[in-house]
Amino acid sequence: MVTGRDMQLTKMVGEYLVSAELCRRGLLATTFTGNVPDFDIIATNKNLVSIPVQVKTSAKGDWMLCADFFLDINYDEKTKTQKITGMKNLGENLLYVFVKLKDNDVDKDRFYILRAKDLQGIIFNNYDEYLTKHGGRKPKNPKSMHTAIRLEDILGYQDNWNLFIDG
């Protein structure tokens, strides 16, 4: 059974791994250990460009996110259905790093790096597909706006560290 402490430790491990890897690659990086709502790390490249970084870490399974952070979603109380009405403005600089902590099958931690707008596109496609499949109504909890990012959704972004270097 996963506890709140275990989840906090997983989150912290991911943030520190990303920060260390950024420093290893010549960037200055500092973590905020959950004290800033929209990002976990600020990284500064050699051109003095500061990049906010949101880290999502998973030891097992998918990464869980709230779709309504990325998408404008209307919920109809009468029909208990959801409809995507647009995309939120997330800013240009925000990068996401998804960390998959090593397990018995893989010999190292893995990093998937993408721009927030690219993640937003993945979430839009997945959420829209899910809503369409279920007639706009989420079966277990119609009001829930949780969504999952699966490993196969972001495989093409593995070790995409050049996003930090190129600015």
N, C-alpha and C positions, 0 to 999 in steps of 0.2 A: 504494500500500500504506500503510495507516494504521499508524503506529508508536505505542509507548507514550507518547512525547513529544507526539505530535499529540493523543492522547486526553486527556492531562493538560492541554494547552493549551485544548482544547475545554471541558473541565470548569471550568477556572479562568475562562474568558471568561464562561460561563453564570453562575457564582456572582457575579462582579463586576458583570455586567449587572443581575442581580436586586437586588443590594445597592444599586446606584446608582439603580435605578428606585424602590425602597422609600424611599430618602432623598429623591428628587425628589417623592414623594407625602407627605412630612412624617413619616416614621418614622425612627428611629435604627436603623441596621443595621450589623452587623459580620460578616465572614466568618471562617471558621476553616481555610480552605484544606485540607480533607480530614483535619484532625487530631481531629475528633470523629466517632465512628462513626454516630450516628443522625440528625445534622442538619449542615447546612453554614453556616447563617446564623442569628443571633438578631436578630429585629426587635422594636422596642419602639414601641408606638403612643402617641398623646397621652394615653391613659388609664393609661399605665405598665404596660400588659399586654405581657409578653414572649411572643413567638411563635417557636418553633423552625421552621426552614424547611429542607426537603430539596430540593436543586436537581438536576434531571436535564437534561442538555443534549445535543442532537443536531444535527450539521451536516447529516447525510444519514440517511435511513431512520428506523426505529423506535427507541424507547427500550427498552433491555433491563433487566429486573429479575429478582430471585429471588422466585418465587412463595411459597416457604416463609418468607420474611420476613413476609408478610401472612397466610398461610394455614397451618393445621395440615394436613400432608399425610403420610399413611402410605405407605411403599413396601414392597411385598411382594416379598422377594428371590426367592421360589420362582416366582411368576408374572411377575415383573418388571413389575408394574403399580403405579400410584399411585391413591390415593383421598383426596379432600379430606374431612377429618373436622371441620373447624371454622375459625373465624377467630381470628387473634391479637389480643390487646389492644394497640392502637397508641397509646393515649393520646388525649386530647381536643384538644389544641392544635396538634399537628403539621400543618403545611401542606406541600404539594408544589407546586413550580413547575417545569413542564416548559418548557424553552427550545428553540425551533426557530430556529437561527441562519439569518440571511438567506442566500438563494441567488440564482441568476440570475432566478428566477421571481417572487421576492417582494422588495419594496423595503425591508423592515425585519425585525428580529428579532421573533419572536412569543412570547408568554408565555401559558401555560395554568395556572391556579391552582385547586387543589382541596384539600379536607380529606383527610387520610390515610384516613379511613373511606370516603369516596366512591371514592377510588382502589382501596381494598381491594375494594369491591363490583364495580368494573370488572374487576379481576384475577380475582376469584372467578368471575364469569360467563364470561370468556374462557377461563380455565384449565379450568373444568368442561366447557365446550363442546368444547374441544380434546381433553380426556381421553375424553369420551363418544364423540367421532368416531373415536378410535383405540383403543377398547376398554380405556381406562385405561393404555395403554402408549405411551410416547413412542417413535416409530419409530427415530430416530438414536441416542439415548442414553437408555435407559429410566430411569436414575437422575437425569437432569437435571431441575432444577426452574426452569430459566430460562423467562421469559415475556416477551412483547413488549407494549408499549403503542403502539398505532398512533395516528396523528394523528386519525383518525375517532373513536377512543374518547373523545377529550377536547376535541373541537371546541367543545362547549357551555360550556367553562370558560375560553375565551380572555378575557384581560384582566379576570379576576375579582378585581381588586385590593381590592374592598370587603371581602373576608374579613379583610384586615389592619386596615382602618379600623374595622369593626364589632366586632372582637375576638373 
